[in-house]
Amino acid sequence: MNAPTRTGVPFSFGRLLVVAQNTFLEAVRQKLFALLLLLAIGLGASAQLFREFNFGSSELKFIADFGFGAMIFFGSTLTIAATAQLFFSEIENRTALTILAKPIWRTEFIFGKFLGVFAVVGVFCALTTLLLAGLLFARESALMEAHPEAFEHGRIIHYADVFVAGGLQWLKFGVLAAFTLLVASYSNTNLFTVIMGFFVLVVCHLQYLARDAYAQVASVPLRLLVRLLGYVFPNFQVFNVADQVGMGAGLNHLMALRIGGYGLAYIAIIGVLAVYSFRNREI
Amino acid sequence: MTTPTTAAAIEIRGLIKDFTVGLRGVKLRAVDGLSLRIPEGQVFGLLGPNGSGKSTTIKIILGLLEPTLGECRVFGVPSHQVDSRLNVGYLPEAPYFYRYLSGTELVRFYARICGVPSERREARVREVIEWVGLAAAASRRVGTYSKGMLQRIGLAQALVHDPRLIILDEPTAGVDPVGSAEISELILRLKAQGKTVLITSHLLAQIEDICDHVAILDHGRLILEGRVAELVGQKNRQALIVDTLPPAELEALRAWLAERGHALSVEQPRARLDQLFLSKVSRPGNAGGKEGGA
């Protein structure tokens, strides 16, 4: 055979962004995104209906907990469903064939898909956080007028912390999206991917319980196994800093940065694993 | 997009592809020792019944599947390397594209994936859309396109980066005879531009009309390969078409030929049904649009 003319195709962030942009566009045009966003906004806004539940700082904390609860519930559902759907729509509709038959690296394709989903979830988190901050501000202003004695040191809520907490939730959803993409990269069905995505969500949320329980176990191998699992599955509880919003001195921002780094590290590692798994997948 | 080389457009040697089926890991051989060389500038037909290994071979050429054994090179570059796809355009069988994009947006998307420089991108997108005859529908959403239009927009995305090799997997599947004839015309125009076209189709009459070479696969094995004219032509026989002769003159001709040791068989020439159909039905427009290179 003759010697080939080698031109080389370097990794391109531009191509990655093209895939991400298209993924984002596809997601926002799906009804699921609009439905979950509306539900989250509706649920967050309904916290106002529980006005008689309590007064003062407890009421504000209730609104914050309720709003973040809605964000976590609907955001997790959106992350898993959107990641699985947007990946498998490419495989099942065979649009992946036409894309991967072009001079594009599979790494660009996988990270493009991830970035698209991450952007969709980012929009979701930004909108729900904005709504929550608005609700808290409006209610706090009303309470300040009604009960000025409870606010003699000024506002209780640290609004920057609300956005930091929203940002950390976004990162957590990013880790969940990366895990779901890893499963999708070798799975054959959308359903299996969605089920495994929720399984991972539950495991990561309960991971700290298992650690605490097994820390009491005398068996060294078992303890090592639990520790290993603790590294494989991130602890999602560390991202839930909503409890500290409006409480005392507020969030420790250094701690928030460390949590952010923790999330980004997991996204990078799981993303690389997803690329490795997808590299040899037969389309 | 790259400088032409002297390497064949596609060169396959001893290709074997096994799939593992079921929990027991039973091996299913889809391609069995295939060797093939497709020089540049040819229209090459890859034929075979369903399950004969055509699509698997195409996917290996495109780097979408890894061969179990053997070697596949595209313009001299191993097909598993991303570089090998720089000069390849691909239209899959029954293509499905992003329904929410317009024709222009779709072709622009693929142009960006292929790295068509931004300063030339818009002109190139318009050019290929006009070339496949979809200029009037370019701003419509792909979800509203007919099957024939989907094939043509698929061809536009395959050509947007001006590849030297175009692979068409069943480009006329599900398309009516008019659309099918238009796609044939486009393929012949690609050939006139010196492009290499690898095509699979079950429409053997179409393949016969447009292909220079064909290879026939069966159960993953190459069973026949050669120039179309040589394979289907009957050596030592000729057809002379004359106006209808009176019976007496026909008998005289037969006797004259028999004296010289030649047999005469008389048949009524028939027009091809597809040609009759195309001459009777109205065609929506010129398939090729404006002249010029794709």
Chai-1 contact restraints between the chains, C-beta under 6 A:
chainA,res_idxA,chainB,res_idxB,connection_type,confidence,min_distance_angstrom,max_distance_angstrom,comment,restraint_id
A,M1,B,E11,contact,1.0,0.0,6.0,A-B,restraint_1
A,M1,B,R73,contact,1.0,0.0,6.0,A-B,restraint_2
A,N2,B,T6,contact,1.0,0.0,6.0,A-B,restraint_3
A,N2,B,A7,contact,1.0,0.0,6.0,A-B,restraint_4
A,N2,B,G76,contact,1.0,0.0,6.0,A-B,restraint_5
A,P4,B,G76,contact,1.0,0.0,6.0,A-B,restraint_6
A,P4,B,V77,contact,1.0,0.0,6.0,A-B,restraint_7
A,T5,B,T2,contact,1.0,0.0,6.0,A-B,restraint_8
A,T5,B,T3,contact,1.0,0.0,6.0,A-B,restraint_9
A,T5,B,T5,contact,1.0,0.0,6.0,A-B,restraint_10
A,T7,B,T2,contact,1.0,0.0,6.0,A-B,restraint_11
A,V9,B,V82,contact,1.0,0.0,6.0,A-B,restraint_12
A,V9,B,D83,contact,1.0,0.0,6.0,A-B,restraint_13
A,R15,B,I113,contact,1.0,0.0,6.0,A-B,restraint_14
A,V18,B,R112,contact,1.0,0.0,6.0,A-B,restraint_15
A,V18,B,I113,contact,1.0,0.0,6.0,A-B,restraint_16
A,R29,B,Y100,contact,1.0,0.0,6.0,A-B,restraint_17
A,N93,B,Y96,contact,1.0,0.0,6.0,A-B,restraint_18
A,R94,B,P92,contact,1.0,0.0,6.0,A-B,restraint_19
A,R94,B,Y96,contact,1.0,0.0,6.0,A-B,restraint_20
A,L97,B,P92,contact,1.0,0.0,6.0,A-B,restraint_21
A,L100,B,L64,contact,1.0,0.0,6.0,A-B,restraint_22
A,A101,B,L62,contact,1.0,0.0,6.0,A-B,restraint_23
A,A101,B,Y90,contact,1.0,0.0,6.0,A-B,restraint_24
A,K102,B,I113,contact,1.0,0.0,6.0,A-B,restraint_25
A,K102,B,C114,contact,1.0,0.0,6.0,A-B,restraint_26
A,P103,B,V82,contact,1.0,0.0,6.0,A-B,restraint_27
A,P103,B,R85,contact,1.0,0.0,6.0,A-B,restraint_28
A,P103,B,L86,contact,1.0,0.0,6.0,A-B,restraint_29
A,I104,B,I113,contact,1.0,0.0,6.0,A-B,restraint_30
A,W105,B,V82,contact,1.0,0.0,6.0,A-B,restraint_31
A,E282,B,L65,contact,1.0,0.0,6.0,A-B,restraint_32
A,I283,B,L64,contact,1.0,0.0,6.0,A-B,restraint_33
